[in-house]
Amino acid sequence: MRFFRALAIAAMVLAASISSVAAHAELTSSTPAANSVLQRAPAQVVLDFTETLEPAFSSVQVLNAEGVEVSTGEVMVDGARMTVSLRSLREGVYTVVWKALSRVDGHLTTGSFPFAVGNVQTEALGAAQAARATNFSISEVLIKWILLLTAAALAGGELFRLQVWPSNNLVGLSFPWKRWFGWLLVLWLCANVLSLALQAGKASGAEWVWPWSNAVGVLLMGTRFGSIWLARLLISVVLIGLILQRRADHRRWLVFGLMLAALLTISLGSHAATEAEPFWPVFADWIHLLAASVWVGGLMCFVLGLWHIRALDSASRIKLIGELIPRFSRLALLSVGALTLSGVYSAMLRVGSWEGLFNTAYGLTLVVKLAIALVMMLIGAVNMLIIPRLLPKGGAGQFQRNVTSEVYLSLLLMLSVAVLTNLPPARAAESGPRAFSSQVETDGLQLDLEVTPARVGLNEFVLTVLENGQPVNDAREVQLDFTPLSGKVPSSQVTLAGQGGGRYRFAGSNLSLPEAWQLQVAVRRDDRFDVYANFNLNLGASAWLPEPRLLNAGLIFVLAVIFGALVALHERSLSRFAALGGLPSLGLFFAATLTFASSAEIAGPVNPFPPNAESVARGRMVYTENCAMCHGVEGRGDGPVGLTLNPRPADLTIHAVPGVHTDGRLFEWISKGVPGSLMPAFEEALSEEDRWHLINFMRQVFGR
């Protein structure tokens, strides 16, 4: 039991150490922008990507129309940004060629785009088209396939040996496990060495490099891929020692435990590790990989075991198969359940829509994988429910054919998984670099907001302000507020810098969640009323994807069930389960319950109305008719009725100040009343719109 507890703690610590990023290092924005025409030559080129980059294997070059490099100096890599300085550029068309190796999942992306300086014909600029590519390597797929198959055979085979295969020494049952696992380890090590040589070659611009080349040394000692690979090598060395010297009974679970750690190293380099909040995605990917290994690896060992007992007499063989089927079925059912739940969770994160499922290479490959898994489940159901009744009538042969068919299908299943690891997720393939643009006219101003690339992470925000068609350059301050409509995080504010021509700009990572956002613009000018406008931006939140808090809570609950089932399977006793597994399972259950029930202080609805002159005027009317008698003309709680109350009404010059309470909290108090006070509820007396306008009035008049 200590093994399970230690395993759970280690998994959480390892998964929590992952940094926050996104899948494949895709270009999100550049300065200068692709296909832009500049009147003045830039001093440098800046590229921003979705993931942290490996400095040693990421590069950018700038070429003129003759193909001569005009960039100078060392390429600077700072997190997800690459910068290169330029020589003095003449008028003409230039091409930026870049290569980016993700520090997270090790995938390489390349691309190019043109920009122009001076008066350049559009035909010349159009001749140099922007391009990007995610390198799909057949060699990488095949190596990943072998890696996954050997990992599954080792992990699933070891659990099959411990939980399914008879532990007694009946004649004919002395299966050569040590030899089987030894050959698997050799194949596992070869696949890992090949993956290292391939990754180093890919990063340095070649297909392969020799394992002793300089590129391999740089990759091992200076990249995240190298750290994970070395950890996997260390695990493999310990595995070899355990398998060669395995005698003591208390070590029988160590091999399986080390294979769990090896599987975790695979998940740490997967698409799951590139999510914005990677803890649960990586944990779900690990559970998914473990369940697949138990199922596929167990099937492989089952076929080998059936071949090994062919020398037994018919009666003994049928009896043994009849005992093995229910034992393996328990493991298979648990695996299929974990595969289904973790697979749905992962699909929500990486596919997210029907379009992504059926219109992208990733989605279509996932459909093929699901079809193969469904056929395997149907064959497994026949083996579990029908074959046991047919064993006395010669069903052993049919069972062996069924299991062999499942193994063949599992090879195709793992091949589809290897292909998926080499493709960008459907969400990334669907989105790509794009921009958001919206225009609002209010209080005599035309406000045009552009957000590039309009995705989670670093974005550029450009606001163009016009009045009667003329640019407004005299704004004292232009502020942009970011508020997620879910209310899961508090709003943030930034000030945009004037660029001339009525343009105001800011670049930052304020859009930090993949959901719907309200962007509120405030334009402040001397001797003028402030002008406000709201823009709604949806960063790809899908109808498939519930609130992450609910997803995570559901996953915690599922983990509690799986953990309890594992303990029960291991102890084979309900009383032992209650004593040993019940407490950790109940702890996970209560963690899920608290996650479901808890809500942050910041939660609440978001004001859909900008505090413009019309909204403030309407709110003033509502305040005068319903609130001034208690709160007073100046909102200090000193109205004629308020002076007679105990406790006194709230001082709105304190509570309406931005940052003290959210709009959602004020809306709740106006609607439901304030607990512990004499303030009544206005939910029935005032419309929802009037309550929001009232908040805008209080913010603008009393909260300054």
N, C-alpha and C positions, 0 to 999 in steps of 0.2 A: 504493500500500500504506500510505503514511503516513496517508492519509485514513481507512482502516479502523481503524488503531491509535488515531488521535485521536478517532474517533467512539466507540470502546469506552470510552476513558478518560472522555470527556465525559459519556457516558450514566451511568456508574457514579457520577461525582461529583454529577450532578444528582439522580439517584434517591436517593442516600444522604442528601441534604439534607432529606428529607421527615420530618416529625414523626410520632409514633406515635399513631394514633387508630382509630375504627371507622366503619361506613358509615351515613350519615344521622345527624343529631343527634337521637337518640331519648332521651326522658326515661327515666332509670333509677331514680331515687328522689327523694323530696321530704320536706322537713320543714316543716310537718306532712305526714304521709302522706295519700294520697288516701282519702277516706271515713272519716277518723279523727274521733273525738269527744274533744275536749280539755276538761279541767276548768278549765285556766287559759289565758287568751288568749296566743298566741305574740307575740313581739316582732318577728319577721321570718319571711319565707318563703324557703326555700332549695331550689333545683332543681338536680339533677345530671344531666348528659347524657353520651352516649357519645362526643361529639366536642367539640373546641375550638370555641367560638362566636365569631362576629363581633360585637363589642360594639355597633357602630353600628346594627345591624339585628336585634338580639335584645331582647326585652322581656318583662315579666311585670306583670300587673295583678291586684289582689285586689278583688273586688266583693262588696257585701253583698246581701241578698235583694231589695233595691229596685234593684239595678244601680248603686249609687253606689260609686265607687272609695274604698277605705279604705287603700290603700297610699300611702306618702308617701316623698318623697326620691327620689334617683336610683337607678336599677337598677344594681347592681354586677355586672359580668361578670369572673370570674377563671378563665380557661381554660375548662373545661367546666362551670362552676358559675355560676348566676345567683342573686342575693340581692336582696330588696327589703324595706325596713322597713315596719312597720305602725303605724297609729294605735291607740289603745286600743280594743279590740274588745269589743262587748257580746255577750251571749248570742244565738246565732243561727247560721244557715248562711251560709258564705262560699264564693265560687267563685274559683279561681285560673285565670287565662287567660294562656297563654304563647305566645310565638313565638320560634323558634330557627333562626338561619341558620348552617349549618355553615361553619366556616372552611376546611375541607378540600375538600369536593366542591361547595360552594355550594348545596346543597339546603335548602329551607325546610320545617320541620315546625311544626305548631301543635297546641294541645291545651288541655284544661281539666279540672279536677277539683274536687270540693267537699271541705270539711271543716267541722266544727261546733265551736262553743264552748258549754259549759254543758249543761244538760238540754234536749236537742232531740229531738223525735219522729223516729223512724227514717224515717217516711214523708217528712218534710221533707228529710232528707239524701238519701234515695233519689231524690227528684224531680230533683236536680241530679247527673246521671250524669257520670262521668269520660269524657273523649273525647280522642282524638288523631288527627291526620291528617298524611299526607305528601302535599303538593300535587302532583297529576299534571296537567301542563299540555300540552295539545295543541300550543299555539304553541311551547313549548320543544322538544317532540319534532320538529316540522317544521324548526325552525331547526337543531337538532342533526343532523338527517338531511342537510340541505343542507351543513352544515359537514363532516360525514364524507365525503359524496360528492365534494365539491370537493377535500378533502385527499387522498382516494384517487386521484382523477383526476390531480392534480398529481404526487404521489409515484410512483404506478404508471405514469402516462403518461411521466414523465421517464425512468424505468428502461426502459420499453418502447422509447423513442427511442434510448437508449444501447445496449441489449443485443439488441433484436429487429429493429427497423427497419433496412433496409440503409443503410449510410453512404455508398454511392456516389451519383453524380448521374445515375442512369439517367433517361431521358425518362419523365415521368409520375410520378416518385417524389418530387418536391420538395414534400413535405407542409408546409403552413403552420403549423409548430409554434408560432412566436412568437405568431401570432394566437390559436391554440387556448389556449395557456397564459395569454395576456393576458385573455381572457374568463373563464377559470377563476379567475384572481386577483381580478377584479372581483367575481365571485360569492362567492368566499371572504371578501373584505373586507366585503361587504354582510352576509353571514351572521354574521360576527364582531361587526359594529356592532349588528345586531339582537339578538344574544345578550346584549350588554352592556346594551342598553336594557331587554330583558326581565328580566334578572337584577336590575338596579337597581329596576325597577318592582316585581318580586316582593318584594324585600327591604324596600321602603318601603310595601308594602300596596296597590300598584296593579298592574294587568296590564302596562302599558307606561309608560315615561317617555321624554321627548325626550332625545336624546343630549347636549344641552347643559344638562340640568337639574342641580340641586345633588346629587341622589341619585347621579347617575353620577359626579360628582367625588368624592364620599365613597367610593363603591365602588372607584374606580380608585386612589385615594391611600391608602386605609386598610384594604384587605382583601387576602387571599391571591388571591382570584379576580382582583382588579384587577392584581396583580403578574404573574400568568400571562397575563392578557389583553394587558398592555403588552409582555411578552416576545414574544408571538405577533405583535403589531403590528410590532414591530421586525424580526422575521424576515420578515414580509410586505413591508415596505419594501425590505429588501435583495433579496428575490426579484424585486421589480418592476425594480429597477436591473439585476440580472443578466440578466433575460429581455430587457429592452429593449436592452442593449448586449452581448449574448452573441456573442462572436466567437472569442476565444482558445480553443484546444483544451484547454489545461490547466484551464480553468474549467468544463469540461463536467460534472464531477461535483459542482460546488458547489451547483447547484440541487437535486439529489437530497439532498445532505447537509443543506441548510437545511430541506427538507421533512421529513427525519427529526427535526430539532429541533422543527419545528412539531407533528409527531405526538406527540413527547414531552410537549409542553405539554398536549395533550389527555389523555394518560395521567396527568399530574400532578394533574388535576382529576377523575379517575375514581374508581370504587369501589375500585380497587386501592390508591389512595393512603390509604384509610381503614383498611387492615389494621393489626393491632397491630405487625407487623414489616414495613414497606411496601417495603423495597428490592427483593426478588425479585418480589413481586406487581406492582409498577409496571413492572419490567423485563419481566416476562412479558406484561403488558398492552400494553406498547410493541411487543414482538415480534409479538403478536397483531394489533395495529392495522397494523403495517408489512406483515405478510404479507397481510392482507386488502386493503390498499391496492395492493400489487403485483399481486394477482390481479384485483381489481375494476377498478382503474385501467387495467391492461393490457388487459382485455377491452374497455373503452370505446374505447381507442385502436385496438385491433384492428378493431373495427367501423368506426371512422372511416377507418382505413387501407384496408379493403376497399372502402369507398365511394369513396375517393379514386383507387384504381387501376382503377376500372371501365372507364376509357377505353383501357386496354392491350388488345392483342390476346389472344385466348383462350390461346394457347400460353404467352406471357410471363406472363400472369396466373396460370395454373395452376402454372407453374414457381416464381413468386415465393411463392405460397401454400404450396407444398410446402417452401420454405425457411423460411418464417415459423413454420409449425406446430411443428417440433422446437425452434426457438429459444424460442418462448413456452412450450412444454411444460416445458422445464427450469425456467423461472421459476415456472410454475404448480405443478409437483411440489414444489419447495422451499417455496413458500408454503403449500400444503395440509399438508405435513408440519409446518411451524412452527405453523400454525393449530391442528392437531389436538393437538399436545403442549402448547402454551401454553393452549389452550382447556380441556383436561382439568385442568391445574393450577389454572386460575382457577375452574372449576366446583367443584373440591374445596373451595376457599376460600369461595366465595360461595353454594353450594347445599348441599353436604355430606351430603345424604340423599335417598332416593327420595321421601320425603314432601315435602321442599322442592322437588323437581323437578316433582312432579305436583299439589301442593296449594297452590301460591302463584302469584301473577301473574308473578313473576320467573321461576320455574321453567317455567311453561307457555310464556312468551314465548321462553325459551331453547330449548324443544323445537321451537317453530315455526322458530326460526333454524337449528337443526340439520337440520331436515327440508329447508329451502330449500338449505342448503349441500350436503346429500347429493345432491339432484337436480342441482345445478350440477356436482358431482364426476362424476356419471354421464355427463352431457353432455360434460364435458371428456374423460373416458376414451374416449368414442366419437370425439371429434375427434382425439385423439392416436393411437388404435390402429387405427381403421377408416377414417376419412376419407382419410388419405394414399393408401391403396390404391384409393380410388374417384375420386380427382382426375382421372385420365385418362379416366374414363367419365362425366364430367359431375358429379362430386361437389362442385365448387366452390360451386354454388348451395346445396346442402344444408349445407355447412360454414358459409356466411354466415348461413343461417337458424338453425343451432345456436348460433353465437356471439351472434347477436342475442338469442336466447332466454336465453342465460346473462346478458346485460347486463340484461334485464328482471328476471330473478330476483335479480341482484345489487342492483337498486334496492330490492326487497323485503327482501333480506338486511340492507342498511344501515338500512332503516326499523326492522327488529326490533332492531338494535343501538341505535338512537336511543331506542326505547321502553325497553330494558333500562337505559340510563343514567338514566332518569327514575323507575325503580322501586327501592324498597329491596331489597337482596339477600335471597334466600330465607332465609338464616340469621337475618337481622334480623327478617324478617316472621314467621318461625316462632316466634322467641323472645319478643320484646316484653318489657315489664316483668313479672317473675315473682318468686317467692320460693322459697327452699329451707327446709324445716322438717323436723327429725328429733329423735327423743327416745331417750335411752339411760338405763337404770337400772343403776347399779353402786355397790357399796360403800355402800349405804344412801341414795344420793342419786339424785334424778331430774333429769337434765340435758336441757333442751330448747333446741336451737340453731336460730335463724332467720337466714337470709342473704338480704338484699334488695339488688339485684334478682337476685342469683345469676348474674352474667355477668362476663366479663373486664372489669377496670377497677375503678372505685370501687364499694364495697359497704358495707352496714351489717350488722354482726354483733351479734346480741342473744342472750345466753345467760340462760335462766331456771333457777335452782337451787332445788330443793325438797327438803326432808327430812321424811318422814312427812306430806307434803301442805302443809307450812309453808315459807314463803320463807326462804332462807338469806342473811342480810345481813352475817354476821360473817366472810366470807372475807378472809383477809389478802392474798391475791393470786389473781386468776383470769387464767390465761395461755392464749393460743390460738396453736398452732403450725400453720404452713401448709407442707405438703410435697407437691410434684407427684409423682405416682406414677411418672412417667418418670425422675425423678432428674436432669432437665436443668439445674435450678437448685437452689441450696441452700435449705434450709427457712428460714423467717423466723418470728419470735416477736413477739407484741404482748401488752400487758396491757389487759384490759377494765376500764372504769371502772364502779363501782357506781352504779346508778340508783334503788335502793330497790325494795322488793317482790320481792327475790330476783333482780332483773334486772341484768345487766352488759353494757355496750355498748362497741363500737369501730367506727369508720368508717375505711376505708383501701383502698388499691389492691393489697393483697397477692396477690390472685388475678389474676396477670398473664399467664397463658397459657391458651389454650382447650383444656384437657385435664382429665383426672381428678385430683382433689386429695384428700389426706387432711388433715382438720382435727382436731388433737388438743387437747382441753380439759384443763387442769390446774387443779383447785380446791384451794387451800392454806389450811388453817385452823390456828390455834394449838392445840397439844395434840391434834391429830388427824392421822391418816395422810392424805397427799395422795391425791386422787381423780382418776383419769384416764379419759378416754373418747375414742374415735375416731369421727369422722363422715366419710363418703365423699361427695364432691360432684363430679359430672361436669359440666363447663362446655361441653357440646355437642361434645366430640370425637367425630367420626363414624367409622364403619367405612370410609367412603370415604377418609378422610384419614390417610395414613401419618405417621410422625414427621416434623416439619418439616425436620429435618436431612437426611433421605433425600430429601424433596421438593426441597430446595434443591440437594443434590448432583446429583440427576437433572437438574434444570434447568441446572446448570453444564455437565454433560456434553452435553446437547442443544445448548446454546449453542456449545460447542466444535465440534460437528458442523456446525451451521449456519454458523458463522464460516468453517470450512474450506471448506464448499461455496460460500460467497460469494466467497472468494478464488479458488477454482478456476474459478468461473464468470467472474470478472473477468479472470483471467490466461489462462484457456483453455489451460493447460499444467500437466501434473503436475509437471514439473521446477520450474517457477516456484512452484507450490503448495508443494512441499517446501522451497524456499528461502525463500519469503516468508510463506506462511500456515502452514507446518508448526509453526514454533516457538510462535506464539501459541495455536494449537489444542492443541498438546501441553501448554502451560502451563495452559490451562483444563481439559484432561483430568486433569492431576495435581492441580489444585485440587479437582476432583470426587472423585478417589481419596482425597485426604487428608480431605475432608469425610466420606466414607463410613467411612474407617478410624478417624478420630480420635474419641475420646470424652472428655468432660470428667472431671476428677478426681472430681467429685461424683456421677458415674453409679453406680447400684447399686440393689438392691431396697429397698423401704420396709417398715419393720416394721409388720405388720398388727395387732399386739397392743398395746393401751395398757398402760403400766407400772403397772397397778393391783395391789392387795394379792395377788390370786390369782396373777397372772403373776410377781410378784417372788418369792413363796414357791416357786413351781415352779422358777424360775431359780436360787434358792438351793440347792435339792436337786441340780440339775444341776451347779452350781459345786462343791459339796462333794464330789460323787462323782468329778468328772472334772478339776477345775482347781486345787483348793486345795493339792494336794501340790506343785505347781510355783509357783503365784502366791501362795500363802500365804493365811491367814485374812483378812488385811486387804488383799489384792490388791497388795502392794508387790513381788511377785516374790521373796519370801524364804521360800517353802515349803521343807520339808525336802529335797525332790528338787531344787527350783530352786537351792538354795545350792550344789549339786554341778555345775551346768551352766555351760558357757561357750560362747556368751554367756548371761547371766542372762535369765530370763523378763521380759517387759515389766511395767513398773509401771502397774497399772490405775488407780491414783489420778491418773495423768497422761493415759493413753490413753482412759479411759472418760468423761472430762469432756466434756460437750456442746460441740460446736464444734471439737474437735480432730480427730475422725474421724466420718464419717456412720455411721448404723446399717448401711447397705449395705456400707460398707468393713469394719466389724467382722464382719459376717455372712460376708463373703468370706474373711477371715482364719481365722475359726473353722471354716469349711467346708473350705478348701483348705490351711490352714497359712500361716505367715508366711515369705515368702522370706528366706533368710539367717539363719534361726533354727532352733532344734531343736523348735519347736512342731509337733506332728503335725496332720493333717487329721481333723476330726470329722464329715465329711459322711456317712460310713457308720455311725459309732457313735451319733450323735445325730439324732433326727428334726428336721425343719425347724422345727416348733413349739418344740421344746426349745431350739434355737439362738437363736430370737428371745426366748424367755423368759430365757435366760441373759444376753442383751444388756440386757434391761430390768433384771435384777438388778444387773449391773455398773454401769449408769447410776445407779440409785437409791442403791446402797450405796457404791460407790467413786468415782463421778463427781461427788460433791457437795463 
